[in-house]
């Protein structure tokens, strides 16, 4: 059994392998670690040099931190029409686009507008991203997960667009009551 977040900090990890078949309870496909039935992404190797991560059609869950430090991914794709995830402009969302799950670290870009359908930004969604400029948050946004914008030094400010839950002051993002 693998413990929670067992691979955090393993930024040089570029592939998983399994000797003599797959380990009990786990599957390795294209060097990526999943649960046995490939319904849960356990860990994408942070130093895998592929610029596109295509989510398997069977995937329904992504472990917390499974996509952290994946600096080479600049877009996400779906293997087929997904039942659990959506992709827009290479960015990973839940199926109904109410939760922004991960902004690809290698994507870069500037002045990003979070879609109006998003009510939640997941923990670590932009963590270590090279995104720059202004992040426009929709009025629909009611939750921002821990470390969502950790180590994003090129974000100059946030625009809260009359949001009922968040506000800004001197380019710093706060809860509405600060």
C-alpha positions as CSV (number, residue, x, y, z in Angstrom):
1,X,0.0,0.0,0.0
2,X,1.2,3.5,-0.8
3,X,0.6,6.2,1.8
4,X,-1.0,9.6,1.0
5,X,1.3,12.0,-0.8
6,X,4.2,9.5,-0.7
7,X,5.7,11.1,-3.8
8,X,5.6,14.8,-2.7
9,X,9.0,16.4,-3.3
10,X,10.1,13.7,-5.8
11,X,10.5,16.3,-8.6
12,X,13.1,14.3,-10.5
13,X,10.8,11.3,-10.9
14,X,10.1,10.8,-14.6
15,X,8.5,7.4,-14.9
16,X,7.0,4.6,-12.9
17,X,7.7,1.0,-13.8
18,X,6.4,-2.3,-12.6
19,X,8.5,-5.4,-12.5
20,X,6.9,-8.8,-13.2
21,X,3.5,-7.3,-14.0
22,X,1.8,-4.5,-12.2
23,X,2.0,-4.3,-8.4
24,X,-1.1,-5.5,-6.6
25,X,-3.7,-2.8,-6.5
26,X,-1.9,-0.5,-9.0
27,X,-1.5,-0.1,-12.7
28,X,1.3,1.7,-14.5
29,X,0.5,3.0,-18.0
30,X,2.9,5.0,-20.0
31,X,5.0,5.5,-16.9
32,X,2.0,7.0,-14.9
33,X,0.8,5.4,-11.7
34,X,-3.0,4.6,-11.3
35,X,-5.1,2.5,-9.1
36,X,-5.8,-1.1,-10.4
37,X,-8.7,-0.2,-12.6
38,X,-7.2,3.1,-13.9
39,X,-10.1,5.1,-12.3
40,X,-7.8,7.1,-10.0
41,X,-4.6,8.9,-10.9
42,X,-2.2,8.4,-8.0
43,X,0.8,10.2,-9.4
44,X,1.9,11.7,-12.6
45,X,5.7,11.7,-12.6
46,X,6.7,15.4,-12.2
47,X,9.7,15.2,-14.6
48,X,7.9,13.3,-17.3
49,X,8.8,15.4,-20.4
50,X,5.5,14.9,-22.3
51,X,3.9,18.2,-22.9
52,X,0.4,16.8,-23.1
53,X,-1.3,14.6,-20.5
54,X,-4.2,12.7,-22.1
55,X,-6.5,11.5,-19.3
56,X,-7.7,7.9,-19.8
57,X,-11.4,7.5,-20.5
58,X,-11.8,5.3,-17.4
59,X,-10.4,8.0,-15.0
60,X,-12.9,9.4,-12.5
61,X,-10.7,10.7,-9.7
62,X,-7.4,12.5,-9.3
63,X,-5.5,12.2,-5.9
64,X,-4.6,15.4,-4.2
65,X,-1.1,16.5,-5.3
66,X,-1.0,13.9,-8.1
67,X,-0.3,16.7,-10.7
68,X,2.0,18.8,-8.5
69,X,5.3,20.0,-9.9
70,X,4.6,18.6,-13.4
71,X,6.4,21.4,-15.1
72,X,6.4,19.9,-18.6
73,X,2.7,19.6,-19.0
74,X,1.4,22.5,-21.0
75,X,-2.1,21.1,-21.7
76,X,-4.5,18.4,-20.7
77,X,-6.6,16.3,-23.2
78,X,-9.3,13.8,-22.9
79,X,-8.9,10.3,-24.4
80,X,-12.6,10.4,-25.4
81,X,-15.7,12.2,-24.3
82,X,-15.2,12.2,-20.6
83,X,-17.8,11.6,-18.0
84,X,-15.9,13.1,-15.1
85,X,-13.7,15.8,-16.6
86,X,-13.7,18.7,-19.0
87,X,-10.9,20.5,-20.8
88,X,-11.0,24.0,-22.0
89,X,-8.0,25.6,-23.6
90,X,-5.8,22.8,-22.2
91,X,-7.0,23.5,-18.6
92,X,-8.5,20.7,-16.5
93,X,-12.0,21.1,-14.9
94,X,-14.6,18.8,-13.4
95,X,-17.2,17.6,-15.9
96,X,-19.6,20.5,-15.4
97,X,-16.8,23.1,-15.2
98,X,-17.7,24.2,-11.7
99,X,-14.2,23.3,-10.3
100,X,-10.9,24.3,-11.9
101,X,-8.7,21.3,-11.0
102,X,-5.4,22.2,-12.6
103,X,-3.8,24.9,-14.7
104,X,-0.9,23.3,-16.5
105,X,2.4,24.4,-15.1
106,X,4.1,24.6,-18.6
107,X,1.2,26.6,-20.1
108,X,2.4,30.1,-19.0
109,X,0.2,32.8,-20.4
110,X,-1.1,36.1,-19.0
111,X,-4.3,37.7,-17.8
112,X,-6.3,34.6,-17.3
113,X,-10.1,34.8,-16.8
114,X,-11.6,31.9,-14.8
115,X,-14.9,30.8,-16.6
116,X,-18.1,32.1,-15.1
117,X,-19.3,28.5,-14.4
118,X,-16.5,27.9,-11.9
119,X,-17.5,28.0,-8.2
120,X,-14.3,26.4,-6.8
121,X,-10.6,26.5,-7.5
122,X,-9.0,23.3,-6.3
123,X,-6.1,23.1,-3.8
124,X,-2.8,23.7,-5.7
125,X,-4.6,24.5,-9.0
126,X,-2.1,27.1,-10.0
127,X,0.7,26.1,-7.7
128,X,4.2,26.9,-9.2
129,X,2.6,28.1,-12.4
130,X,4.4,30.5,-14.7
131,X,1.1,32.3,-15.4
132,X,1.5,36.1,-15.3
133,X,-0.6,39.2,-15.2
134,X,-4.1,39.6,-13.8
135,X,-6.3,36.7,-12.7
136,X,-10.0,37.5,-13.3
137,X,-12.2,35.6,-10.8
138,X,-15.9,35.2,-11.6
139,X,-18.7,36.4,-9.3
140,X,-19.7,32.7,-9.1
141,X,-16.5,31.7,-7.3
142,X,-17.2,30.8,-3.6
143,X,-14.2,28.6,-2.7
144,X,-10.5,28.6,-3.2
145,X,-8.5,25.6,-2.0
146,X,-5.3,25.7,0.0
147,X,-2.2,26.6,-1.8
148,X,-4.2,27.3,-5.0
149,X,-1.8,30.2,-6.0
150,X,1.3,29.1,-4.1
151,X,4.6,30.2,-5.6
152,X,3.1,32.2,-8.6
153,X,5.4,35.2,-8.5
154,X,4.3,36.5,-11.9
155,X,0.6,37.1,-11.0
156,X,0.4,40.9,-10.6
157,X,-3.1,41.1,-9.2
158,X,-6.6,39.6,-8.9
159,X,-9.8,41.1,-10.2
160,X,-12.7,39.8,-8.1
161,X,-15.5,41.1,-10.4
162,X,-18.1,42.0,-7.7
163,X,-17.6,38.6,-6.0
164,X,-19.6,38.0,-2.8
165,X,-16.8,35.9,-1.2
166,X,-13.5,37.5,-2.2
167,X,-12.0,41.0,-2.5
168,X,-8.6,42.5,-3.2
169,X,-6.5,45.2,-1.6
170,X,-3.1,46.3,-2.9
171,X,-3.1,43.3,-5.3
172,X,-3.6,40.8,-2.5
173,X,-6.6,38.4,-2.5
174,X,-8.7,38.2,0.7
175,X,-11.9,36.7,1.9
176,X,-14.7,39.3,1.6
177,X,-14.4,40.1,5.4
178,X,-10.5,40.2,5.0
